């Protein structure tokens, strides 16, 4: 596709990744969010997932007050859970900035490790006793107990191995589902999302009907796996299929607010307008999740209603907080770019010509930056148009309907002629008994 404008090729290839309306040299959005309520954020989650999330916020926020608050909460949580690995990490990052109470306590670590070793020996002794008596259910529960022990103390690889070993001792579908859920939980913590997809499939294939809460958990876990592997359309479908039964029942992995944010962003970046209408806007179940995050609900409505400037403003306001999300941060720039490009494409579709000044006002950006974006989209064949750079007008290139109709008619005629010739040939072969018989294997003339 030709780009009839004065924008150089290098500029046309450089599409802005952000949502701002400044020039290319503008500073990127900060990674901090001074308005973030760390305590309220952490309260959405239960179990071990709070620790890595808090440590991630401390690492990425860039604001010392928020960093220290996150580290303080991670330190206290690690001591409560007796997770010496993450406790050491939190204490080292605090580095004495919170006073003597938050200094690294080697004596406490040694005491916890001694108790853990005693508990581990007891569990292994009990498991060996169960194996000696060949009681499958007791062996399965023994491996589960050891897996829970390792998971609680932060030894995720060992927990994964223990949970996997229960597979050979599962006697009912319920046992298989429990094993799958344990493996999925640990695999998400380890970042091994191939295992997540695999064991979600195993759980869904069990013959007995699954509990609605379990189904919702599996959908959310599958959505996370697809998100991490950058399959945004599949991720959107899974998050949108997640039932309201999820609630806070899976807070050790994902909060219902996360389902709303992940599902909405992935849908906006990958769905066409009809899918967005049927699967997001009119989706009653997903609407329950969107109500938890009004800003996301508003940006979805703005996008569907073609209020693109307002939609992009909402996205920009959310960006600093979303960059502190442990699962979403590395996908955010790609998703934002795809959403912006989709908005630009949808804006241009109904028009024969578009004034770039008016369009730049709608997208709250500069004409020069918009011109670069349009040029890149045209060269990628995502917009069928050309740019009049002098008059700042985008002209659509509509297909020649008359010529296309003639071409389809000619193609249909050629296909009809080919089919008729094949039918005549077959009829003549049958008329002269020139065929292969299955029984005799002889061909007659």
N, C-alpha and C positions, 0 to 999 in steps of 0.2 A: 504494500500500500504506500503510495507516494504521500509525502508530507509537504504540502505547498506552503511553506512558511520559511522564515529566516532563522529559525531555531537551529543551532548546530547539532550535529549528530550526537556529540557527547552529552549535550544538555538534554536531548530527547531521550537518551538512554537512562538518564538519572532521574528516577521518579522519587519524589519525596517520601520518606518512610513515616514521618510524623503527621500530625493533623493541624499544625499551626499554620498561620497565614503569613509568616515572615519570609524573608529571603533565605537562600540556602545556607548562609553563614550564621543564621540565628542559633542560639544555644539550645541544646536539647532540653526536654523537660527534666527537672531534677528527680533524682531517685528517692527523695525524701518526701514525707507527708506529715507535716507538723500537726495536722489535725487528727492524725490516726490515734484512736483510743486503743492502746495495746491490750489493756485488761479486757475491754469489751470484745475485742477480736479473739483473744485467746479463750474467752468463755464459750465461744461457739464450738469448741473442740474438747474432746475427752481423750484420755489415754495418752499413749506415747507420742502421738502426732503433734501435740502441743509443743514439745521440746524442739524438734527440728524447725518448726514454724517460727518459734520465738528467736531461735539462734539465727535463722535466715533474715528476719526483720532487723536484728541487731547488726548483721553484716552489711545489709544493703541500704538501710534507711538514710544514713548520712547526717542524722541529727543526734547529737550526743545524749540529750535528755531521753529521747525515745530508745536509743541504743541501750542506755543503762537500765531503763525500765524493763525492756525485753530481756536483758541479761539477768536482772534481778529475779524476774519471774521464772526464767529458765533454771536458774540456780536453785530456787526454792522447790520447783517442781522435780528437779533431778534428785534432790535430797529426799523428798517424799517418796518417790518411786524407787530410790536406791539404785539409780542408774549411774554408776561411777564413771562410765565413759563420757557421757554428756555433761556430768557434773564437772569433770576435769576441764572439758572444753569451755564451759561457761565461766568457771573460776579463772582460767587463764585469760579469757577475753576481758573480764572485769578488771583484772590486774590491780587490785587494791583500790579502785576508784570509789567503791561503795563502803569503805570502812573495814575494820578487822573481821566483822561477822561474815563477810563474803570473801575472805581469803581462802586459798586452797587448804583443806583440812586433811592431811595425809593420815592422821590417826583414825578419822571417821571412815575414810576409804578402806583402810586395812581391816577395820572391824566389819564393815559391810561385806568385803570380799571373803573374810573368814566365815561369816554366817552363810554366805551364798555357797561356799564350797561344802559346808556341812549339809545344807539343804540339797545340793546337787547329789552328794553321795547317798543320801537317804532315798531320793527319788530313783536313782540308778539301782540301788539295792532292791527296792520294791518292784521295779520293772523286771529285774532278773528273776525274782521270785515268781512273778506272773508268767514269765517265759518258761520256767521250770514246770509249772502246772498246766501249761498249754491252754490257758483261758484267753480266747481271742479278745473278748470285750475288755478284760482287765489289762491286756497288753496294749490295746488301743488307747485306753484311758491313761495308762502309764506314759506312753509317748506324748499324749496331749499335755499331761502335767509337766513333762520335761520341756516341751515346746513353749508352754506358758512361762516356765521359769526362765528360759533363755531370752524370750521376748521381753519379759519384764526387766531384765538386767541389760538389755541392749545388745545381746549377742544374736543378731538377726540371722546370720548364715546358719548357725547351729539350730535356731528355732525353726528355720525353713526345713532343714533336714529331718528334724523330729516330726514335724507335721506331715511331711511327705511319707514317712515310714508308717503312719497310721493307715495308709491306703490299703495295705495288704490285710488289714484286720477289720475293715469296714464290712458289716453284715447287712446293713439296711441302707436305703436311699438317704435317710436322714443323716447317717454317719458319713456318707460320701459328700453330702452338701456341707456338713460341718467341716470336714477336711478341706474342701475347696475354699470355704470362706477363710479358714486360717491361713492357707497358702496365699490367697489373694491379699490378705491384710499385710503379711510379711513381705510379699513381693512388691507391693506399692511402696513400703518403707525402704526396700532395697533398691527401688528404681528398675526392677526387672519386669517390664510391662509385657514382654512376650509371655511370661508365665501367667500374668493376670488374664490376658485374653484366652489362653489355653484353659485355665481352670474355671473361668466364667462359662466357657462352652461346656466343660464337663459337668458343671452343676446344672446347667439348663437342660442337659440331655438325660438327667435322671428320670426314671419312669414315673415316679410319684409326683403329684401336683405340688408345686412349690408354694410356700407361704407368700402372700403379697409383699410383706416386708423384705423377705429374702430376694424376691424378684426385683424390687426397687434397688436394693443394695447391689445386685449383679449389674443392673443397667448403669448405675452410677460408676461402678468400678470399670465397666467396659468403656464408658465415656471417657474416663481418665486415661485409660490405656490408649485409646484412639487419639486423644489430645496430645499425649506425650510423643506419639509416633507421627504427629502432624497430619493425621487424617481427619481434618476438621469437619467435613460433611458427615462422616460416620459418627464422630464424637457428638455433633449436634443432635443427630437422630437418637442416640442413646440417652443423652441428657433430657431430651424432650419426651422420651418414652418413660422416664423415671416417674413412678407414681407418687402421689402425696403421702403414701404410707411411709416413705423414707423418713420424713420429719427429722427428728434428732437421733434416730436409731442407728445412724452410721457416723456419728460424730468423731469416732476414732479414725476416720478416713476423710470425710468430706461433710461440710455443713450444707444445709438446704440453700443458704444464700450463694454458696459456690455453684450449686447446680444452676441457679438462675443466671449467674454471671457467665459461666462457661458455656452454657447452652445458648444464651442469647448472642454472645459474641461469635461463636462458631457458626450459628445459623445466619447471622447478618453477613458474615464473610463468605459463605458458601451456597446459601439457598437462593433460588430465583424468587421472583415476586409472588408467584402462585404458591410455592412451597412455604414462603414466609407467612402468607395469609392463612393457609390451612393448618400448618404444623406449629406455628408460634402464636400469631395474633388470635386465632380462634381456638387454640388449645386450652381447654378449661383447666386440665390438670397442671399444665405448666404455668398458667396464670397464677395459681396458688404460690408457686415459687417466686414469680416476678413481683408479687405483692410485698415480699420480704425486702426487696431492693428497689424502691420507687424510682431511683435514678435510672436503673437499667430498663425498667418498664417504660419510662418516658422516652428513652432514646430509641427503643424498639418501635414505639408508636410514631415518633418523629420520622424515623427512617421509612416506615411503611406509608406515612402520609406525605412523603416527599419534602419534609422540612429538614433538609440535609444540614443546613447551617446549625440549627438547634441540636440536631443529633450529634454532630461532630464536636460541638461545645460540651455536651454531656460526656462524651468519650474523653475529651481532654481533661475535664475535671476529675474523672475517675482514674486517669492514667497513673498518677503518682502512687496511689494506694494499690492498684493492680500490679504494679511493678514489684511490690513486696509480697506477692502471692507466690508460694513455693512451687506451684505447678504451672502457673500461667505466665510468669515473668518472661521466659525465653520465647514465648509464642506471641507476646503482645504486639510487637512491632509488625510482625507478619499479618496478624489479624486486623490491626488498625489500617494497615496499607490496603489490604483486600477490601475492607469495608468502604474505605474512601474511594477506591477505584470503582467499586460497584455503584456507589452513589453517583459518581461522575458519569458513568455509562448510562445509568437509568435516567439521569437528568437530560441527557442529549437525545435519547431515543425518540420522543414524540415530535421533535422539531426538524424542519428543513434547514434552518439556520439559527445560530445562537450567538448573541452578542457576548463576547468574552468579558466585557466590563460588568454586565448584569450577572453573568455566571460567577465571576469572581466575588461579587458582593454576596451572592447566595451562599457561597462556600467559605466566605470570610477569609479570603486569601488574596494575594496580589495577582495581577494579570500575567506578569512574567512567569511566576511559579505555576499558575494554572496552565499556561501555554506549554511549559515543559512537560507537565503531566499528560496533557492531551496528546502531545507529540509522541510521547513514549507509548501511550495506549493505542495510538493509530499504527505505529510501527509494529506493535505486537498483534495487530488485527483484532483488537478488542473493541475498537470504535471504527465504523466505516464512514470516514469523513475526511475533510481536508481543512487546513487552517489558512485563512487570509490574514497574515501577520501584520500587514500594513493597516487594514481597517479593523483588525481585532474581531473577526467574525469566524465562527466555525460553520462550515457548510457540510451537510450530510450527503453522502453518496448513496442514493437509493438505487437498487437494482433495476435494470431495464425489464419491466414486467412483460412487455410484448415479446421481446427477444427470448426471455426465459420460457414463455408459453410455447413459442415455436420450437424451441429446443426440446421441451418435454414431449411435444406432439411427435417430433421426428424420432425421438428415442422410443416412444410407445409403438410407433409404426414399425421400427426395426425389430423390436422384441416380438411383435405380432407376426411379422414375416418369418422370423426364425422359428417360432413355435409351429406355424402352419407347415413349414417345410419338414420339420421333425415329425409331425403327425402324418403327413403324406408318405414319408419314407417308411414309417412304421406300418402304415396300412398296406403298402405295396409288399413289404417283407412278409406280412401275415397272409396276404392274398396268394403269394407264390410259395407258401409253406417253407419259407427260408428262416428257420428258427432252431434254437438249441433245445432239445428235449431232455428233461431232467432224468428220465429213467434209462433210455437207451444210450444217451450221450452221443447220438448220431445226428448229423446235420443233413437234411434233405434238400434237393433242388426241386 
